Amino acid sequence: MKELNQSLGRRAVIKGAGLGLVAGGISAALPAQNAGAATEGGEIWSSEYWTKKGDVPLWMFRKRVGAPKAGEPSRPVLFLVHGSSVTSRAFDLNVPGHGEYSVMNAFARYGFDVWTMDHENYGKSGRTSGNSDVKSGVEDLKVAMELVARETGRQKYHFLGESSGALRAGAYAMAAPDRVDRLVLAAFTYKGDGSPTLAKRAEQVDYYRTHNMRKRDREMIRSIATRDKPGTSDLAAVEALADAEMQFGDQIPTGTYLDMTANMPVVFPQKVLAPVLLISGQYDGNATVADLEEFYNLLPNGDRQLVILPGTAHSLTIATNRQLFWHAANAFLTMPAPLVT
């Protein structure tokens, strides 16, 4: 990664040595205004929280380097938003003997106060008769941000969502623009035109319309890493993810699948006012580059980037090349404020 950092500092377009930049520019990871200094050497502190959306209990989790102390400056908050078939465990994965896989640990060491949550009907959060669609996820995020504000004193936050988590994060950015600082949409889909994954999934759209839950067993979790391009994820990481997820059973909500097969688009670029990083794997079957470019070109904020990561497929969090994902996201989140706009 040292060579990649040096390369990023020299030029905006990178070919062959890590990141393939389709549009926009990448800057080296310089400190942003009021961003915390990198804290690679400290001990990571964590805490669990609960909040409520009406009568629905929602579980939240937080990691940072060192416990919060009274009177200290707050750190920039990064909120991670999970996708359709996994819980927030995907962001805090432990794969012994295979290196760091926890996105939360990585960004805590970059200097962020990192938060995530289990959405309604996922993980430790409450179970209801709903299907936990994107709209429901936005409501989850609204109440979650109230808790984050109380705990951190901050009013604006960075968001990073993966897959349908990117849809949730993008839809939240439309609903609460004053709460969003910088927005990372990973493995995002705009309309889904030309997507082989969504075309296959659409064969079950009648089931998604009539059922609020679907089967999500170990084989399905494995398929997340193999359906686009086998070999782009370490199988040990895939099994660790399955182990972490199966404790919650083999059923998962259908709402975001229904949105992605019947209701796209659910995020309208003209209404997303925050700076945006669109980041996708080279072999992601959920969205074509043309689909992402159409979204990118309609974003109103000139502070935007579109990055394609080599040797990765749909899931960036469990990719063998995951450190490229971390680097590109961190560089975007720590961009210095522009002097001229």
N, C-alpha and C positions, 0 to 999 in steps of 0.2 A: 504493500500500500504506500510505502515511502515514494516509490517511483511514480505512482499514480498522483500523489499529492503534488510532486514537483511538476508533473505534466500539466495538471490543472492550473497551476500558477503561471505557466508559460503561454497557454493558449486556450481558446474557448471550445474548439472542436477537437474531439479526441477520437482516434481510430486505432483499434487493434490493441491498446494497452489498458483496457478496462472498461470504460464507458463509451457507448455509442450515442452521441448527442444528435437528435433529429432536429430540434428547433430550440431557439433560445440560447442562453449562455450560462455556463457554470463558472462560478468564482471559486477560488480557494477558500477553505474553511476559516474565514476571518471572523473575529468576534463581532457579534451584533451589538447594537446599543442595548444596555442593561442586560446583556446575556451573562450568565455566570461563567467563570473561568472553568476550563476543563479540569476535572477532578479525578484523574485516572487512578491515583494511588490510594484513595480513601476506601473505607468500608461502606458497602451499600446497605442502607437502612430501608425497611419496608413496613407498611402498615395496611390493614384492611379497614374498610369503611362500609357503612350501609346508608342508603337513602331510600326515599319512597316516591313512586309515581302513583299518586292516589293511594290505593291499597296494595300496590305491587312493590314488594321489597326488591331493591336493586343493589347488587354487590359491587364494590369498587376496590381498587387496589392501587398502591402507590409505591414507587421506589425512587430513591435519590442517594447520593453519596452523603452520608452523615445525617443524623436526625435533625429536624428543624429546631432552631434555637430562637428564643425570644429576642427581638431587636435586630436580628440579622437581615440583610437584604434578601428579598425573595428571588428565586431563580426562575428563569423562563419555564413555563409549563408546556409539556408535550403530552397531548391526550391521544391514546391509541384506540382505534375503533375496529373491532373484529368483524369477520365476514359471516357468510351464510352457514357454513358447515362446521365451524369450530367456535370455541369460546375464546376468552381473553388468554387462556393458557398458551395459545400460539405465540403470544408476545413475550412469554417468560419461560421458554423451553429449556430444560436441562438434559443434555446429551453427554453423559460421562465419557471421557476419552476422545471426544470428537470436536473439541474447541467450544467457543462461546456461541450459543444460539439465542440467548435472551436479548431481544430488542430492548427490553426495559433496562437491563444491565448496561448494554452498550451506550444508550443515550443518557443514562444516569452518569456514566463516566465522562460523557461529553459535556456535562454540566447542567443537564436539564432536570427538572422535577417531573418525573414521568408517571402518568396516571393511565388507568384503563378501567374497564367495567365489563360485566356480563350483562348483555341486554335481556329484556324480558323473555322468559322461556329458555334461557341459555344458562349453563353452568350453575352457579350458586344462587342466581337471582330467582325471583318468584315465578311460579307456573300459573298460567291463565288459559282461557279457552281461545285466545287470540292467535294470529299467525305470525306476529312479530315482523311485519313488513317494514319498509324503509321509513314510512311515516311514523310508525311506532318507535323506531329507533331514534328519530329526531326528538320525540317527546322524552325518551330516556336521557338523551344528552342534555336537554334543557334542565332537567332536575339535577343531573350530575354536576353541571357547571355551577349551580348554586352552592353545592358542597365544596367544590374546588375553590370557589371565590372565598368562602368562609375560612378555609384552611390555609390558603396561600396569600390572601389579600390582593390577588391579581384579578383583573377584569377581562383581560384578553389572553387567548391561549393559542398555541400551535396545535394543529390536528394532523394526524396521520392515520388514514384508513386504508385497509387492504380489501380488495375485491368488493363485495357488497358493503363492507365497512367503509370503503371509499364513497359509495353511494350515500350511506348514512351521513358521513362527514360532509360531503358536498351539499346534501339537502339541508343539513344543519347550518352550513355557511350561508345558504340562501335565507333561512328563517331567522338567523341571529347574526347578521354581519358585524355588529358591534362587538361580538365576543370572539371573533376569529382574527388571529394575527396572520400566520402563514399556514398554508394548507397543502399537505402532501397527499395526492390521490394515487395510490399504488394498486396495480392490477385493476385499473378502472375501466368501466365500459360506458360509453355515451349512449349510442343507439343500439349497438350490437349487430349492425349490418355486417354480413360476411363472417360472423363468428361461428366456427364449427361446433364449439362447445354449447353455445346457446341454441343453435339449430337442433342439436340432439336433445337438449333439455326441453325444448318446446314440444316435443312429442308427448310429454307428460303434463302439458298445461291444464288439461281437464282435471287431472288428479289434484294439481295444486289449487285449482279453483274450489274444489269440493272437500279438501282435507287440509287441516291446519298443521299437521305434522307429517313428516316423512322419515323413512328409515335412513339412518346414518351409522353404518356399522364400520368395523375395522377396514374392510375391503374398500368401502367408499372413501375413507380417509386416505388410504394408500393411493387411491386413484387421483387425488388432488396433485400428487407429485409425479404421476406416471402418464396421465392421459395426454399431455401435450408433447413431452419430450423426455422419455425415460433417461435416467442418468444425470439429470440436472439437479437432483437432490440426493443426499446421502440417505440410504435406506434406514440407517440407525436413527436419523432424525425423524423420519416418517414414523417409525415404530414408537419412538418416544412421544411424538404428538398423539398417536393413537392411544397409547397407554394413558396419557393425561386426559384425553377426551372421553374414553369409554367409561370412566368412573361416573359419568353423568347419563349413561344409558345409550341406547341406539336409536333414539328418536330426536328429531331436530325440527324447528319450525319451517314452514313452506313459504312464508310471506315474501322473503327477498327473492326466492326462485320465481315466484309468480310475477313479481315486479320486473325481473330481468327477462322474462320470456313473453310477457303480455303488456307491460305498462311503460316500456322505455320510450323516450328518456324520462328519468325522474329527477335528474339534475340538469338545469338549464344554464349554460355557461354565461349568458348575458346577465344573469342574476347573481353570479358568484363574483363578489367584489374584491376579495382578498388576493394577495399573491398566491400563485398556484404552481406546484410542481406535479406534472403528470409523469409517472415513472412505471415502466412496463418491462416485462421480460421479453427477450427476443422471440421466444416460442410460445408466448401466451395465446391460448386458443379462445379466450373470452373476448378479445377485442383486436381488430386489425389496426395497423398504424394509421390507415386512412380514417378510421373511426375516431382515433385519438386526435389526429390532426384537425379534424372538423371541429371538435370541441375546443382545442387549443386556439384555433384561429378566431373563435367567437368570444374568448375571454376578454373582458373590458380592461383589465389591469395589465399594463405593459410589463410588469414584474412577473414573468411566467417562463416556465421551462418545460420541455418535453424530452425525456431521457429514455432510451432503450438500453437495457442491460444485457450484455452478451452472455450466452450460455445459461440463461435462466428461463423458466417457464412461468406458469401462473402465480404460484406461491413464492414470493420473494423472501418471506420470513424463514422458510426452511430450505432455501436454495443453497447449494454448495457455494455459489458466488454471493452469498448474503452480505459480505463485507462491502461489496460494491454498492449495494442498496443503502447500507448505513452511511457510507461516505457521501453519496450523492444527496441523500436526505439531510444529513448534517450540514453539508456545504450550503444547501438552499436555506435551511432554517437559521443559519448564522451569517447570512449575507449582511454586509454593512448597509446602513440606510443610504439611499441614493442622494447625491448632492443636488442633482437636477432632475426634475420630472416633467 
